[in-house]
Amino acid sequence: MSELKTGIAHETKRIVTDSDTAARFGSGGIAVFATPMMVGIMENAAMNCVGPYLEEGQTTVGTHLDVKHLAATPVGMEVRAVAELIEIDGRKLSFKVEAFDESEKIGEGFHERFIINTEKFLKKIQEKNQVS
């Protein structure tokens, strides 16, 4: 595996379907690409950006998002999200994220993820579940 460094980027694509719309998701009343779906594709691009650089047993979890949804996208159009790693602060990773449809930029912002040990994280969740 290569060393994790700023400047690496990843792109994720998807075609907008009826199940991706604000009306279906419950975040709005119009059949256009939902903001939560845009956020999800941005997070996916960031996660996949760094995944190949992590050690075995590690993954990342999203901890902060600051995004703007700039334009509507109709069903049937392709959307792509690009995440670029812009800062590494220990286990905290910061990304510039952007989303585009076939005609324009539809979203932009910043996203933070933390590198975690998957086994330890799942153990904490299991312990928390036993307390409830």
C-alpha positions as CSV (number, residue, x, y, z in Angstrom):
1,M,0.0,0.0,0.0
2,S,1.1,3.5,-0.7
3,E,1.3,6.3,1.9
4,L,-1.8,8.4,2.5
5,K,-1.1,11.9,1.3
6,T,-3.0,15.1,0.5
7,G,-4.0,15.6,-3.1
8,I,-5.3,12.2,-3.7
9,A,-8.9,12.1,-5.2
10,H,-11.6,9.8,-6.1
11,E,-14.8,10.1,-8.2
12,T,-18.0,8.2,-7.7
13,K,-20.9,8.1,-10.2
14,R,-24.5,7.1,-10.2
15,I,-27.6,7.5,-12.4
16,V,-30.5,9.3,-10.5
17,T,-33.4,6.9,-10.1
18,D,-36.9,7.5,-8.6
19,S,-35.7,6.1,-5.3
20,D,-33.0,8.9,-5.2
21,T,-35.5,11.8,-5.3
22,A,-36.4,14.2,-2.6
23,A,-40.1,13.2,-2.9
24,R,-39.2,9.5,-2.4
25,F,-36.6,10.1,0.3
26,G,-39.0,12.4,2.3
27,S,-36.7,15.4,2.2
28,G,-38.9,17.4,-0.2
29,G,-41.9,17.2,-2.4
30,I,-40.3,17.2,-5.9
31,A,-38.9,14.3,-7.9
32,V,-35.3,15.6,-8.2
33,F,-32.1,14.3,-6.8
34,A,-32.4,14.5,-3.0
35,T,-29.8,16.4,-0.9
36,P,-29.3,13.4,1.4
37,M,-28.4,11.3,-1.7
38,M,-26.0,14.0,-2.9
39,V,-24.3,14.0,0.6
40,G,-24.2,10.2,0.5
41,I,-22.4,10.1,-2.9
42,M,-19.9,12.7,-1.6
43,E,-19.2,10.6,1.5
44,N,-18.8,7.5,-0.7
45,A,-16.2,9.3,-2.9
46,A,-14.3,10.4,0.2
47,M,-14.4,6.9,1.8
48,N,-13.2,5.3,-1.4
49,C,-10.5,8.0,-1.9
50,V,-8.6,6.8,1.2
51,G,-9.7,3.2,1.5
52,P,-6.8,1.7,-0.6
53,Y,-4.3,3.5,1.7
54,L,-5.5,2.2,5.0
55,E,-4.0,-0.6,7.0
56,E,-5.8,-3.9,7.2
57,G,-8.5,-3.7,9.9
58,Q,-9.0,0.0,9.4
59,T,-11.8,2.0,7.8
60,T,-13.1,5.6,8.1
61,V,-16.3,7.1,9.5
62,G,-17.8,10.4,8.6
63,T,-17.9,12.9,11.4
64,H,-18.7,16.3,9.8
65,L,-20.2,17.7,6.6
66,D,-20.6,21.3,5.4
67,V,-22.1,21.2,1.9
68,K,-24.3,23.4,-0.3
69,H,-26.8,21.9,-2.8
70,L,-26.5,24.3,-5.7
71,A,-28.8,22.9,-8.5
72,A,-31.5,20.4,-9.1
73,T,-30.9,17.2,-11.1
74,P,-33.7,15.2,-12.8
75,V,-34.3,11.5,-12.7
76,G,-32.2,9.7,-15.4
77,M,-29.2,12.0,-15.3
78,E,-25.8,10.9,-14.2
79,V,-24.3,12.5,-11.1
80,R,-20.7,12.3,-10.1
81,A,-19.0,13.3,-6.9
82,V,-15.4,14.1,-6.5
83,A,-13.5,14.0,-3.1
84,E,-10.0,15.3,-2.7
85,L,-8.0,14.8,0.5
86,I,-6.9,18.3,1.5
87,E,-5.6,17.8,5.1
88,I,-4.4,15.0,7.4
89,D,-4.3,15.7,11.1
90,G,-3.5,12.4,12.8
91,R,-6.5,10.2,12.3
92,K,-8.7,13.1,11.1
93,L,-9.0,13.5,7.3
94,S,-10.4,16.6,5.6
95,F,-11.8,16.5,2.1
96,K,-13.0,19.0,-0.5
97,V,-16.1,17.5,-2.1
98,E,-18.0,18.5,-5.2
99,A,-20.9,17.0,-7.1
100,F,-21.8,17.5,-10.8
101,D,-24.6,16.4,-13.1
102,E,-24.3,16.2,-16.8
103,S,-24.7,20.0,-17.2
104,E,-23.4,21.8,-14.1
105,K,-22.0,21.7,-10.6
106,I,-24.8,20.7,-8.2
107,G,-23.0,20.7,-4.9
108,E,-19.8,21.6,-3.0
109,G,-18.4,21.7,0.4
110,F,-16.1,20.0,2.9
111,H,-16.2,16.7,4.7
112,E,-14.3,15.1,7.6
113,R,-13.7,11.5,8.3
114,F,-11.8,9.7,11.1
115,I,-9.6,6.6,10.6
116,I,-10.8,3.9,13.0
117,N,-10.0,0.4,13.9
118,T,-13.0,-1.5,12.7
119,E,-12.9,-4.3,15.4
120,K,-12.6,-1.8,18.3
121,F,-15.3,0.4,16.9
122,L,-17.7,-2.5,16.4
123,K,-16.9,-3.8,20.0
124,K,-17.9,-0.3,21.4
125,I,-21.1,-0.4,19.5
126,Q,-21.9,-3.9,20.7
127,E,-21.2,-2.8,24.3
128,K,-23.4,0.2,23.9
129,N,-26.2,-2.0,22.5
130,Q,-26.0,-4.2,25.6
131,V,-26.4,-1.2,27.9
132,S,-29.7,-0.1,26.3
